[in-house]
Amino acid sequence: MSHYDYIIIGAGAAGLLLADALGGDEFFASKSILVLDKDNKTKNDRTWCFWERGKGPFDDLVHKNWDNIYVGGQQSQKSTSILPYTYKMLRGIDFYNHFLPKVKVHPNITWAQEEVLDIQEGENEVLVSTANQKHSGRTVFSSGYDPSTPLKQKEFPVLQQHFLGWKIKTDQLVFNVDEVTFMDFSVPQKGNTRFMYVLPFSENEALVEYTLFSEHLLEKSEYEEAIKTYITTNFGDIKYTIEETEFGSIPMTCYPFHQHNTDRVFHIGIAGGWAKPSTGYTFYNTSRQVPKLVEYLKKGKRLSEFHQKSRFMFYDMLLLDILHENNHLGHDIFESMFNKRKASLILKFLENETNLWEELKIVTAPKPLPFIKALFKRMF
């Protein structure tokens, strides 16, 4: 059985960013690090999107970026600039091809393609069992997410941002390459919050995605029919081929995942609650959390105490309370925000960077009654 100072379970965004940060920091040069993942990371298994001001650390990997977004609904359509922000898309395969070789070349890091079956925390070490062998570590960082964990309680609602997307190539030039369809609520809501999301790569290539904020997933055929109908309704009777398919479900909850962290087992990524509760965006927040975690490790403090409270979690909680009780109100809330406030201000708010005055502008954009009811229910 091999022993390591740190074991990182999962080589997604959180795992690879953490491994690269530890491996490239002289402070951890004497620490042995094991990275485990059941996959060889040679497939484009996901797409990450985020927005930021100006240049960023991932620009060389960005597949496409946009300065304009479109938000539509049953009765409103708005195309708008998001400057000073840029909306950026990063393909999973490009991220893996860049970071995995970097991680493997660090002399103190061992990479192993193994599926983790069990984690047992002892008094002085953590035993990680895989399909092939067992490893022990002083500290384990795990991105393994158990979706049943937040469902065992009732205090914090748990919705899902679930989606199915097709990357399609059309026989006609139909897409506006300068604009992302950020949220198009013109599709039938059916008692939920449902919208289409379109990332155009060229005039005849785009990722077209059907997305819901709700408790329960749909049958695969329902996602597919919604995409087919949207394409026909908006682009006519065009011919197209489906080049790639992606499906995902991201938890939307203010459940305190950090309470499961100990001084030896620390959860990262979605498992650590690093997804933005009200939107499901995870990648950019993860890229900001990793450096903070690394600096915290250098201070030698207890890992179980690494947690940052934020007033933005309260805003997220109120929205999720509303959507849990009245899921159909989602389209009206988001449409009101984008119709009455600048898109750049909304993105700044969703990035947790606004001041109190700016936040007051945001929260007063939608109809206030649902938020007042949610606030009173939380207070009393």
C-alpha positions in Angstrom: 0.0 0.0 0.0 1.4 3.4 -1.0 1.3 6.5 1.2 0.9 10.1 0.2 0.7 13.5 1.9 -2.2 14.5 -0.3 -4.6 12.4 -2.4 -6.9 14.2 -4.9 -9.9 12.2 -6.1 -11.2 13.4 -9.4 -9.4 15.1 -12.3 -12.1 17.5 -13.3 -11.7 21.3 -13.1 -11.3 21.4 -9.3 -9.0 18.4 -9.1 -6.6 19.4 -11.9 -6.5 23.0 -10.8 -5.7 22.0 -7.3 -3.1 19.4 -8.4 -1.3 21.9 -10.6 -1.4 24.6 -7.9 0.2 22.3 -5.4 2.7 20.8 -7.8 3.8 24.2 -9.0 4.3 25.7 -5.5 7.7 25.3 -3.9 6.0 25.3 -0.5 4.7 21.8 -1.3 7.8 20.5 -3.2 8.5 17.9 -0.4 4.8 16.7 -0.3 3.8 13.6 -2.2 0.6 13.9 -4.1 -1.6 11.3 -5.8 -4.3 12.2 -8.4 -6.9 9.5 -9.0 -9.6 9.5 -11.8 -11.4 6.6 -13.3 -11.3 8.2 -16.8 -8.3 8.9 -19.0 -9.6 12.4 -19.8 -9.3 12.0 -23.6 -12.9 12.9 -24.5 -14.7 16.2 -24.7 -17.2 15.3 -22.0 -18.3 18.8 -20.9 -18.4 22.5 -21.7 -17.6 25.2 -19.2 -18.7 28.8 -19.6 -18.0 31.9 -17.5 -17.7 35.6 -17.8 -14.9 37.9 -16.7 -13.4 41.3 -17.3 -10.7 41.6 -19.8 -7.9 38.9 -20.1 -7.9 35.9 -17.8 -5.7 32.9 -17.0 -7.6 30.6 -19.3 -7.7 32.7 -22.4 -5.3 30.5 -24.3 -7.7 27.6 -23.8 -10.9 29.5 -24.6 -12.7 28.0 -27.6 -14.9 31.0 -28.3 -15.9 34.2 -26.6 -18.7 36.8 -27.0 -19.4 40.4 -25.9 -23.2 40.3 -26.5 -26.1 38.2 -25.1 -29.7 37.7 -26.0 -32.4 37.2 -23.4 -35.9 36.4 -24.6 -39.3 35.6 -23.3 -43.0 35.2 -24.2 -43.4 39.0 -24.8 -39.9 40.5 -24.7 -36.6 40.1 -26.6 -33.4 41.9 -25.7 -30.0 41.9 -27.3 -27.4 43.7 -25.3 -23.7 44.1 -24.7 -22.2 42.7 -21.5 -19.1 44.9 -21.6 -16.8 45.2 -19.6 -17.4 41.5 -19.3 -16.7 38.8 -22.0 -18.6 35.5 -22.0 -16.1 32.7 -22.6 -16.5 29.0 -23.4 -14.0 26.4 -22.6 -14.2 22.8 -23.8 -13.3 20.0 -21.4 -10.9 18.3 -23.8 -8.9 21.5 -24.2 -8.7 21.9 -20.5 -7.6 18.3 -20.0 -5.0 18.4 -22.8 -3.4 21.5 -21.2 -3.5 20.7 -17.5 -3.1 16.9 -17.4 0.4 16.9 -18.9 1.3 19.8 -16.6 0.2 17.8 -13.6 1.9 14.6 -14.7 5.3 16.4 -15.1 5.4 17.7 -11.5 8.0 15.4 -9.8 6.0 15.0 -6.6 2.8 14.1 -8.3 1.6 10.6 -9.2 -1.2 10.1 -11.7 -3.3 6.9 -11.6 -6.3 6.0 -13.7 -8.3 4.2 -11.0 -11.9 4.2 -9.8 -12.3 5.1 -6.2 -14.7 2.7 -4.4 -14.4 3.7 -0.8 -12.9 6.4 1.5 -12.3 5.5 5.2 -11.0 8.2 7.5 -8.9 7.0 10.4 -7.3 8.9 13.3 -4.0 9.6 11.6 -4.7 8.8 7.9 -7.3 8.3 5.2 -7.6 5.0 3.4 -8.7 5.2 -0.2 -9.7 2.0 -1.9 -9.8 1.7 -5.6 -10.8 -1.2 -7.9 -7.1 -2.1 -8.1 -5.5 -1.3 -4.8 -5.5 0.8 -1.6 -3.7 4.1 -0.9 -3.3 5.9 2.3 -3.1 9.7 2.6 -2.6 12.3 5.3 -5.2 14.5 3.6 -7.7 13.7 0.9 -9.4 16.2 -1.4 -12.5 14.6 -3.0 -14.7 15.8 -5.8 -16.9 12.8 -5.6 -20.5 14.1 -5.3 -23.3 12.1 -3.8 -26.6 13.7 -4.9 -28.5 12.0 -2.1 -26.6 14.0 0.6 -28.5 17.3 0.4 -31.8 15.5 -0.1 -31.7 14.1 3.4 -32.8 17.4 4.8 -35.6 19.9 4.3 -34.2 23.2 5.5 -32.5 24.0 2.2 -34.4 23.3 -1.0 -32.6 21.3 -3.7 -33.3 22.0 -7.3 -31.4 20.9 -10.3 -30.0 22.8 -13.3 -30.4 19.9 -15.8 -29.8 20.1 -19.5 -29.3 18.3 -22.7 -27.4 20.0 -25.5 -26.6 19.2 -29.1 -23.7 20.6 -31.0 -25.1 20.8 -34.5 -23.9 21.7 -37.9 -26.6 23.2 -40.3 -26.8 23.2 -44.1 -27.6 26.9 -44.0 -26.0 30.0 -42.3 -28.5 30.7 -39.5 -26.6 31.6 -36.4 -25.5 35.1 -35.1 -21.9 34.4 -34.2 -21.6 37.6 -32.2 -24.2 36.8 -29.7 -25.0 34.1 -27.1 -28.6 33.2 -26.5 -28.2 33.4 -22.7 -31.8 32.6 -21.7 -34.7 32.2 -24.1 -37.9 31.6 -22.2 -40.1 31.6 -25.3 -40.3 27.8 -25.0 -43.4 26.3 -23.1 -42.7 26.6 -19.4 -45.0 23.7 -18.4 -45.1 24.9 -14.8 -41.3 25.0 -14.6 -38.4 27.4 -15.3 -37.3 26.3 -18.8 -35.2 28.0 -21.4 -33.0 27.5 -24.4 -29.3 28.3 -24.4 -27.4 28.7 -27.7 -23.6 29.1 -28.1 -22.9 29.9 -31.8 -19.4 28.9 -33.0 -20.0 29.9 -36.6 -22.9 30.8 -38.8 -23.7 27.1 -39.2 -22.4 25.6 -36.0 -23.7 25.9 -32.5 -24.4 24.2 -29.2 -28.2 24.3 -28.7 -29.2 23.3 -25.2 -32.5 22.8 -23.4 -32.2 23.8 -19.7 -34.5 23.6 -16.7 -34.3 24.8 -13.1 -36.5 22.3 -11.3 -36.5 19.4 -8.9 -36.9 16.5 -11.3 -35.2 15.4 -14.5 -37.1 14.6 -17.7 -37.1 11.7 -20.0 -34.4 12.0 -22.6 -36.9 12.2 -25.4 -38.5 15.4 -23.8 -35.2 17.3 -24.0 -34.7 16.1 -27.5 -38.2 17.1 -28.7 -37.8 20.5 -27.2 -34.5 21.1 -29.0 -36.0 19.9 -32.3 -39.0 22.2 -31.9 -36.9 25.2 -31.0 -34.7 24.7 -34.1 -37.6 24.5 -36.4 -39.5 27.4 -34.8 -36.5 29.7 -34.9 -34.5 28.6 -37.9 -37.0 27.1 -40.2 -37.0 23.7 -41.9 -33.2 23.4 -42.1 -31.2 20.2 -42.2 -28.6 19.6 -39.6 -26.3 16.9 -38.1 -25.7 16.3 -34.4 -21.9 16.2 -34.0 -21.8 16.0 -30.1 -24.2 15.5 -27.3 -23.8 16.6 -23.7 -26.1 16.1 -20.7 -25.6 17.4 -17.2 -27.4 18.0 -13.9 -25.9 20.5 -11.4 -27.4 20.9 -7.9 -28.9 24.3 -7.1 -29.0 24.6 -3.3 -27.6 26.6 -0.4 -27.1 23.3 1.6 -23.9 23.7 3.7 -21.7 21.1 2.0 -18.8 22.4 4.0 -20.2 20.8 7.2 -19.0 17.4 5.8 -15.4 18.5 5.7 -13.0 17.2 8.3 -9.4 18.0 9.0 -8.4 15.0 6.8 -11.2 14.8 4.1 -12.0 18.0 2.3 -14.6 18.2 -0.5 -14.0 20.3 -3.6 -15.9 21.3 -6.7 -19.6 20.6 -6.7 -19.2 18.2 -3.8 -17.8 21.1 -1.8 -20.6 23.5 -2.6 -18.5 25.5 -5.1 -21.4 25.7 -7.7 -23.2 29.1 -7.6 -26.5 28.0 -6.0 -28.8 30.3 -8.1 -27.3 29.6 -11.5 -25.2 26.4 -11.3 -22.1 28.1 -12.7 -19.1 26.3 -11.2 -15.9 26.6 -13.2 -15.0 30.3 -12.5 -15.9 30.0 -8.8 -13.7 26.9 -8.6 -10.8 28.8 -10.2 -11.1 31.4 -7.5 -11.5 28.9 -4.6 -8.4 26.8 -5.4 -5.8 29.6 -4.8 -7.6 30.5 -1.5 -7.5 26.9 -0.4 -3.8 26.6 -1.3 -2.9 29.7 0.7 -5.0 28.3 3.6 -3.0 25.1 3.5 0.2 27.0 3.8 -1.0 28.5 7.1 -1.4 25.1 8.6 -4.9 25.8 9.9 -7.6 23.2 10.4 -9.2 22.2 7.1 -12.6 21.8 8.6 -12.6 25.5 9.4 -12.1 26.6 5.7 -15.3 28.3 4.9 -16.3 31.7 3.8 -19.7 33.2 4.6 -21.2 35.6 2.1 -24.4 37.7 2.0 -24.8 36.5 -1.6 -25.7 33.1 -0.3 -28.8 34.7 1.3 -29.9 36.2 -2.0 -29.4 32.8 -3.6 -31.4 31.1 -0.9 -34.4 33.5 -1.3 -34.5 32.8 -5.1 -34.3 29.0 -4.6 -37.0 29.2 -1.9 -39.3 31.0 -4.5 -38.5 28.5 -7.3 -39.0 25.6 -5.0 -42.5 26.8 -4.0 -43.4 28.4 -7.4 -41.1 27.1 -10.0 -43.1 28.8 -12.8 -42.0 32.2 -11.6 -38.4 31.8 -12.8 -38.9 33.2 -16.3 -40.7 36.3 -14.9 -37.9 37.0 -12.4 -35.0 36.6 -14.8 -36.8 38.5 -17.6 -37.6 41.4 -15.3 -34.0 41.6 -14.2 -32.6 41.7 -17.7 -35.3 44.1 -19.0 -34.9 46.6 -16.2 -31.2 46.5 -15.4 -28.0 46.4 -17.4 -26.7 42.9 -18.2 -23.2 43.8 -17.0 -24.7 44.7 -13.5 -26.6 41.4 -13.4 -23.5 39.5 -14.2 -21.5 41.5 -11.6 -24.2 40.5 -9.1 -24.1 36.8 -10.1 -20.3 37.0 -9.7 -20.8 38.1 -6.1 -19.0 41.4 -6.7 -21.6 44.1 -6.3 -22.0 46.5 -3.4 -25.2 46.9 -1.4 -26.5 49.8 -3.5 -26.1 47.7 -6.7 -27.7 44.8 -5.0 -30.7 46.9 -4.1 -31.1 47.7 -7.8 -31.0 44.1 -8.7 -33.5 42.7 -6.1 -36.0 45.5 -6.8 -36.2 44.7 -10.5 -38.6 41.7 -10.3 -42.0 41.8 -8.6 -41.3 42.1 -4.9 -44.1 40.0 -3.4 -42.5 36.6 -3.9 -39.2 37.8 -2.3 -41.0 39.4 0.6 -42.9 36.1 1.3 -39.7 34.1 1.0 -37.9 36.5 3.4 -40.7 36.3 6.0 -40.8 32.6 5.8 -37.0 32.4 6.4 -37.2 34.9 9.3 -40.3 33.4 11.0 
